Amino acid sequence: MENGSLSYRSFLPESLRIERMGKRAIVKEYVQVQGDRNGTEFNVRLYVIQEWVLGRKGWQLLLRQGAKL
């Protein structure tokens, strides 16, 4: 792990799919991310999956995982 500066310039969604099963929902997304880390520009494509649960206080995020493509 490194210390340093990280800033994001843009998050551009390419596709989004939501599958709802009762009180649970799975969100699958491809996103293009641009930014700067320690003075070096980066441009990466990510696949992100999230699981949400509907509770008394509304939708709550249960888990999120992302992978660089």
C-alpha positions as CSV (number, residue, x, y, z in Angstrom):
1,M,0.0,0.0,0.0
2,E,1.2,3.5,-0.8
3,N,0.5,6.9,0.6
4,G,-0.1,9.7,-1.8
5,S,-2.5,11.8,-3.7
6,L,-5.5,10.4,-5.6
7,S,-8.1,12.4,-7.4
8,Y,-10.9,11.4,-9.8
9,R,-11.9,13.5,-12.8
10,S,-14.7,11.4,-14.2
11,F,-16.8,8.2,-13.7
12,L,-18.5,7.4,-16.9
13,P,-21.0,4.5,-16.7
14,E,-21.0,2.2,-19.8
15,S,-23.8,-0.1,-18.7
16,L,-26.0,-0.8,-15.7
17,R,-28.1,-3.8,-14.9
18,I,-30.3,-4.2,-11.8
19,E,-31.8,-7.6,-10.8
20,R,-34.4,-7.5,-8.0
21,M,-35.4,-10.6,-6.1
22,G,-37.9,-9.7,-3.3
23,K,-36.0,-7.6,-0.7
24,R,-32.6,-8.0,-2.4
25,A,-31.2,-6.4,-5.5
26,I,-28.0,-7.1,-7.4
27,V,-26.5,-4.1,-9.3
28,K,-23.9,-4.9,-12.1
29,E,-22.1,-2.0,-13.7
30,Y,-19.2,-1.3,-16.1
31,V,-17.6,2.1,-15.6
32,Q,-14.8,4.1,-17.2
33,V,-12.7,6.0,-14.6
34,Q,-10.2,8.8,-15.2
35,G,-8.1,10.5,-12.6
36,D,-4.7,11.4,-11.3
37,R,-2.5,9.4,-8.8
38,N,0.6,11.1,-7.5
39,G,0.9,13.3,-10.6
40,T,0.3,10.4,-13.1
41,E,-2.9,10.3,-15.1
42,F,-4.8,7.0,-15.2
43,N,-7.7,5.7,-17.3
44,V,-9.2,2.4,-16.2
45,R,-12.3,0.3,-16.9
46,L,-14.0,-1.3,-13.9
47,Y,-16.6,-4.0,-13.3
48,V,-18.5,-3.3,-10.1
49,I,-21.1,-5.6,-8.5
50,Q,-23.2,-4.6,-5.5
51,E,-25.8,-6.3,-3.3
52,W,-28.5,-4.2,-1.7
53,V,-31.1,-5.2,0.9
54,L,-34.4,-3.5,1.5
55,G,-34.9,-2.9,5.3
56,R,-37.0,-0.7,7.6
57,K,-34.7,2.3,6.8
58,G,-34.8,1.7,3.0
59,W,-32.2,0.3,0.8
60,Q,-28.9,-0.6,2.5
61,L,-25.7,-1.6,0.8
62,L,-24.6,-5.1,1.9
63,L,-21.5,-5.6,-0.3
64,R,-19.6,-4.0,-3.1
65,Q,-16.8,-5.5,-5.2
66,G,-14.9,-4.0,-8.1
67,A,-12.4,-5.4,-10.5
68,K,-10.1,-3.7,-13.0
69,L,-10.6,-5.0,-16.5
